[in-house]
Amino acid sequence: MSNASTFLLDPRLEADSFPVIDLPLATVRLMDDARFPWVILVPRRPGLADLIDLEGEERATLTREIDAVSRALKSLTGCDKLNVAALGNMVRQLHIHVIARFEGDAAWPAAVWGSGGERSTYAAPQAMLLAGQLRGALAQ
């Protein structure tokens, strides 16, 4: 992450995800774990680590974008539950996880972090299909 005036996506987030769409504030990326339909939103502002680092209107914009991504993911997947979290313990750059969960998925009912076995990466066509569906839902 950059502390300069230019936004740079953390290399770990970039390596572990596929681009979906840039919303007015956040870039949306599909995490490369086919066990869970899972996206992250990363506000395109340098130096952010926590939600409180965003001021009023930008925080409200991020909340609207989380809402839109959550609704799109739930509509596309028919999931039983959405998990939304901003942890940042491994990657300090502010990013919000939105994860579609299903009763009986690889980690259910626990959190996806540290449970449920090994990550299952997407085949590129699968990732591009889901990313395209998300992009279509969010571009409306």
Secondary structure as UniProt FT lines:
FT   HELIX           11..15
FT   STRAND          17..22
FT   STRAND          26..31
FT   TURN            34..35
FT   STRAND          38..43
FT   TURN            46..47
FT   HELIX           51..53
FT   HELIX           56..77
FT   STRAND          81..85
FT   STRAND          96..101
FT   TURN            103..104
FT   TURN            106..109
FT   TURN            113..114
FT   HELIX           124..138
//
